[in-house]
Amino acid sequence: MRVKKLANEYKIRLASWNIGSLTGKLAELVDAMIRRNVSILCVQETKCVGEKARIIEPWDYKLWYSGRDRNRNRVGVIIDKQLLENVVEVRRNGDRILLVKLILDREIFNVISVYAPHVGLDESSKRQF
């Protein structure tokens, strides 16, 4: 039986990494993504403040991040240059949840980077999350 191929075939490798801080690590992260053939990397504990996006030069990868307080939480998503044109929406829900929506052919692909409350927080913080 033959199956008709889609116009574009996507091979996506997704990874998640609790990095502790993005300070001075962007080049190292992109290098690791390239070596491991990772298309989308969700990062936690970025220590980036604000709800912004930036291009990582010279690779043309893009980082979206969300964070309010420099010393807590913060999440981000790094996407390689081949998938950038497929990103149609980015939603931030506080500094613990970030959603990036891509459309690949006619399929919707949601990437959600989440940093859940850890053991050291009180029970009310965990319930609120």
N, C-alpha and C positions, 0 to 999 in steps of 0.2 A: 504494500500500500504506500502510495506516495503522498507526502504532505507538502502543501504549498508553503514556501518560506515567506516570512514577513519581509517587507522592504528593507528594514534595518534590524539587524540582530544585535542585541545588547548583552554583553557579559559584564555583570556588575558584581564587584566584590565589596562587601560592606564590613566595616570594622568599628569598634568602639574602644576608646582609650581614656582612662582617667590619668591625666597628665600632670596634675598638681599645679601647673602654671604654664602659660604659653610664652612667657617672657624668654626671648632668645631661642625658642624651640621650633619656630615655624619652618625654617629650612630643614631641620632634622625630621619633622613630621612629614613634610612633602617628600623628602628623600625616602623615608620608610614606606610611604604610600606607593611611590614609583617602584621600589624594589619588590614589594609584596603584591603589586598589581591591584591595589585598593583604589576603587573609584570614589567611594564615599566614606569619610571618616567622621564619626561622632566623637566629640571630645567633651570631657567633663572637668570641672575645676580649672577653667581657663584663666581666671583672675583678670579677665577683660571687662571693663566697665562700659555700659551703654548698650544700645540696641542697634548695632551697625553691621556693615559688611565691608570687606576689603579684598582686593586682588592681591595674591601672594606672588610677587615678582621674583624671578623671571619666568616662573613656571606657568603663570596665568591660571592657577587654581584659585578658588574663591572660598573665603571663610565668612560665614554668618555667625554672629554671636549675640548673646544676651546676658547681661549681668548688672545688678544694681550696686552691690557692695563689693569693694575690691578684695575683701578677705574671705568671702564666702561664695559657695555655689558656682554659678555661671556655667553655661553650656554653649557648645558651638557645633557647627557642621562644616567640614571642608569637602568641596566637590571638585573633581578634576575637570580640566578644560573641555574634554569631549562631551560632558553632560551639562555644561553651563547653559547652553541654549535651550535645554529642556526644562529648566526651572521656571515654574509659573507662579509660585506663591511661597512666601515665607511668613510663618506665624510664630510669634513669641508669646509665651504665657508665663510671665514673671521671669525669674532668672534660673528656673529649674527645668523648663520645658521649651523646646524649639522644634518646630515642624517645618520641613522643606518638602514641597510637593513638586514632583516632576511628571511630565507626560512623555511616555516612551511609546511611539507609534500611537495606538489608541488606548493604551493602558495608563492608569494613574498609579504612581508609585509614591507612597508617603514614607518619608524618613523622619523619625521622631527621636531626638536626642533628649534623654531625661537623666536628671541627677536626683535620685530619691534621698529623702532625709536619712542620715546615717544613725548608727547606734547611739552616739553621744547626745542626740537631741531628745527633748522631752516628748511624751506621748501626744500632747496637744498639737505640736508641730507636725508630727507624722500623720495624725488624723486630718489636719487641715490640708496637707498635701494630697 
